[in-house]
Amino acid sequence: MTAELVRGQNHPLSQSRLEIRISAGTPVAAAAALGDENGRIHGTEWVAHPGAPVQPGLEVSRQAAADHRLAVDLDAMTETVHRVSVLLALPAPDGGAGPARFGAVAAPFVAVTGLDGTEVASYTITGLDLESAVVALELYRRQGAWKVRAVGQGYAGGLAELFADQGLAEATQLASGIDEAVARGLARSVQAPPTRTSEGDRSRQAAAPAVGPDQGTAPQGAPGPVPPSYGGQPSGGQGGPQPAYGGATDPHAASGGPVNYSHPGRQTSAPPPPPPAAPPAQPGQPARPVAGDATGWSMEERLYNQVWGMFEDLARTTAAYRSAVDFAESRMDKELEQALSDPRSRIGGQGDAAREAARARYSQLVDQARASLDRDVAQLVAEAEVVEPALPPAFARWDNPCWHAYRVPMEIPMALRLGDLRLPEAEPIRIPMLLRLPLERGLWIDSGRTDSPDGSFTDSHDMRRLAMDTAVAHAARLLAVYPAGEFTVHVVDPAGSGARALAPLTQTGVLAGPPAQGAAGVTEVLARLTQRVDLVQMALRGGAPDALPPGFDTSQQLLIVNDFPHGFDDRAVNQLRYLVDEGPSVGVHLMMVADREESAGYGPLLDPLWRALLRLTPVPDDHLADPWVGHAWTYEPPAVPHGSEVLRQVLAKVAEARRTGNR
């Protein structure tokens, strides 16, 4: 099964001879840098690039192209090589033509495949903007085995800045040499893949090698011979089959240049097409929705994009309705003002008729807007009815049947469901609130007293209990969607008031240890996690992320803090703020269960802490605003069905997977 990586995620490699497949929407230059155990490049001879495409165990393309095949033989790497970084750069042709930054082109896609074309891991490099060069991914040696890690580190200063960051003294000279080599080959570069056809063919066609002094095939789109397939008869009478990578035939013996290691008969795969669409709707009727009909590389990504497409649709149609109502009100006010400005129409039948006409026009506009909103909401409800049952556990509600067939996953999902979002004008529809993983900020479960939108009032005792139940539900979901052993939960409960709510976590044995109690417990846990953050940061800043102590727990860490500020002194508060600010970048996250007013005694010291956390509530509350149209969305927390044992059953499977080492 292909591992679809996110930034920072790694995956083991079971093969030594590999291909790195690159697909982009515009010609890019590809290179590969060899690094030592600290990631440093010791000289220009450690870089394979278009001007010097062959290094021991490594070969890259000689020109800029929209599609690349990089050949890698890890067994041929010298013992001093511990990393192979795959680099992409936008060419800078004469005259300034072409894009100057990755933010202006489609996100590049990089895949590690075996020689038979089977994908081992893939990574779509998103989030780039002003960068013109990027470290796409790296193959690295760890304890005698090789792994691949998605990096996605971009550099606005181009290759010169990239090489300088990796410790190469000749960074500027090498970058200039690569630019010159790319400029010489731009005339024979492989252009972007052809546009999709009207029939919906979404596959990227395999790029033919470019014409050059070392290659004799025609450029993409030009007439030329059809390449033969491996082991078969030559097509069209054009020669015999080409040797595979590492075969008995010397790949450089047949020609004076590099061999094309890609399978001659294999095409590059693009995002898999969505499931077949529903039959065409009857005239005048809306199309029947289909789960997963958005774009994406996997069903999970398609469902993720479809959910947020529903969010945008609901936000847009509600904004249109509110705008129409505001216009109708302003128009009615204007007409009434005009009618009352004439003394002759203030009294009598003429004035009454003008006022009735203004109100009638107002009602007509509002009714038209409401009918349009109701039509759009009905379509969204129909879509939700087919999407909700199809969601994977990470996106699903606790009452979804998929949890009863739950198995500990092998890969981290791309997002996590934190609850639902709704708007008052569209009560029938609930939009899943999905948060991308890994977490980029901590969570704050607000246990303060609040008036819920439905009019019910919850006292402080009930709010604390509900807040802790909500925190446990969030923590259980995080544990459930991560592979076994890759997510660790710590709990600080100074007064022991959360013991009842924490029972599903403590009784199943999924916590790193018993909940810490008292001031001493708070001090011990905070000191341990603070030390962890310092240690990982030093390793990263020193360019040696793999030099952590043996047995170091590399899993993501979550600290649940209950009853804050009880049990916290000034030092503990400062450590807490440090974890909030520095922890997420090194995999340490915080979940606060607290009432902000109760911590007011610390003054403005904690204001940055609350602003850095994503506030969630244990009861529905209008407090989440989207910057797109400015709606105040009502957030509804994830609720475990009353009397259901699903949460305990899921946590029991997580604990069993940890005990048996099922990763």
Secondary structure, 3 states (H helix, E strand, C coil): CCEEECCCCEEECCCCEEEEEEEEEEEEEEEEEEECCCCCCCCHHHEEECCECEECCEECCCCCEEEEEEEEEHHHCCCCCCEEEEEEECCCCHHHCCCCCHHHCCCCEEEEECCCCCEEEEEECCCCCCCCEEEEEEEEEECCEEEEEEEEEEECCHHHHHHHHCCCCCHHHHHHHHHHHHHHHHHHCECCCCCCCCCCCCCCCCCCCCCECCECCCCCCCCCCCCCCCCCCCHHHCCCCCCCCCCCCCCCCCCCCCCCCCCCCCCCCCCCCCCCCCCCCCCCCCCCCCCCCCCCCCHHHHHHHHHHHHHHHHHHHHHHHHHHHHHHHHHHHHHHHHHHHCHHHCCCHHHHHHHHHHHHHHHHHHHHHHHHHHHHHHHHHHHHHHHHHHCCCCCCCCCCHHHHHCCCCCCCCCEEEEEEEECHHHCCCCEEEEEECCCCCCEEEECCCEECCCCCEECHHHHHHHHHHHHHHHHHHHHHHCCCCCEEEEEECCCCCCCCCCHHHHHHCCCCCCCECHHHHHHHHHHHHHHHHHHHHHHHHCCCCCCCCCCCCCCEEEEEEEEECCCCCHHHHHHHHHHHHHCHHHCEEEEEEECHHHHHHHHHHHHHHHHHCEEECCCCEEEEECCCCCCEEEEECCCCCCCCCHHHHHHHHHHHHHHHCCC
